[in-house]
Amino acid sequence: MAPRVEISRVQADSPGRDDRSNRSLNAEWVEITNTTREGINLRGWTLRDSDGNRYRFDNVRIAGRATIRIHTGNGRDTRTDVFQDRRDYVWDNGSDTATLRDDRGRTVDTETWGRRR
């Protein structure tokens, strides 16, 4: 059975130089898509990398058949974009795993890229 919410795209390597500017940090992101017709509140859900960095969703609602983008840097949350408000990169360019868990800690989806070391 396909997940109702899935990690649909990851841009782990921010285009251009990794200079830790907010613009560069926000060009590193993960997209999550709701594959159902019903809206889902992601409150309490988490997105984590393989090093244990974790982002916890607050009152974030994802509409039916919609996608939201979770940026690494600072910004103002909207219906389509939320921000982790970090000052350093989260996703390893070479290889990493993004894990999405629901509010009960159950793994909903994972996305792995690159080679395992």
N, C-alpha and C positions, 0 to 999 in steps of 0.2 A: 504494500500500500504506500503510495507516494505521500510525503509529508504535506500537511496543510500549509505550513510555512517552511520555506526552504531558502538556503543561501543560493542566490541565483548568479551573482558575479562578484569577483574580488579583483581589486586593483591594488596589489601589495606594493608595487614599485611605483612610487610617485614620479611622474614625468619630470625630466630636468634634473638639476643637482639636488641632492638631499641636503638642504641648507637649514633645515628645522624651522623655516619660516611657516607662518600659519597657512599660507597659500599652499606650500609644499605638503604640509601635514594633512590638509584637507583634500589633497589630490590622492591620498591613500584612503581607500574605503572598501566597505563590504556592502553588497546589496542583498536585501531580504525581500522575498516575494510571497505574498499571500495567494495561494492557488485556488482558494474557495471564493464563493460569492459573498460570504459573511465577513464583516469586519471583525478584527481580533485585537484585544488589548494586550500589549506585550509587557505590561507592568510585572516586574519581578523576573523577567526572562534575562538571560545573560548571553553575551558573545565573548568568547575567550580564545586566546592564541595558545600555541603549544608551550610557551614560557610561563603561562599562568596569568598573563595580563587579562583583566576582566572588565567588561563594560556591562553595567546593570541598567536595563531599561526602566524608566520611570513611567509616567502615564502616557505611553506612546501607543496610539491606535493606528493600525494599518487597515485600510479599507479593503473590501473584497477585490480580488484580482489586481491589487496594487503592489507597488514596489517602493521600499524606502532605502535610502542610502545612509550608512553609518560612517561618518567621516572621523578621522583621528583627531584633528585640531579643534579649535574654538569656533563657535558660531551660534546662531540663533536657530533653535529647532523649529521645523515646519512640518507640514503633512508629509513631505517627500524626503526631507533631509534631517538627520539628527547628528549631534556632535558629541564626541567623547570628552572634549575639553582637555586634551593632553598636550604636553609640550615636547613630546618625543614620539618617534615612530613606534608602532605596535607590530605590524606585520613584516616578517622577514622576507626580503625580496627573493632570496634563493629557494627557500623551502619553509613551509609553515603549515599549520592546520587551523582553520577557523571552526569553532564548535558553537552551535546555537543550542541553548537549553531552555526549556520552559520553566515556569514558576515553581515547579515541583522538582527541578533538577534533572529531569529526563532529557536525554539528548534527542533533539528534533532533527538536526541535520549537521553534517560536517563537510568541509571542502578542504582538500589537501593539494598543495602544489609543490613542484620541485622535487629534489631527491632528499631522502632521509639520510642523515649523517651517520 
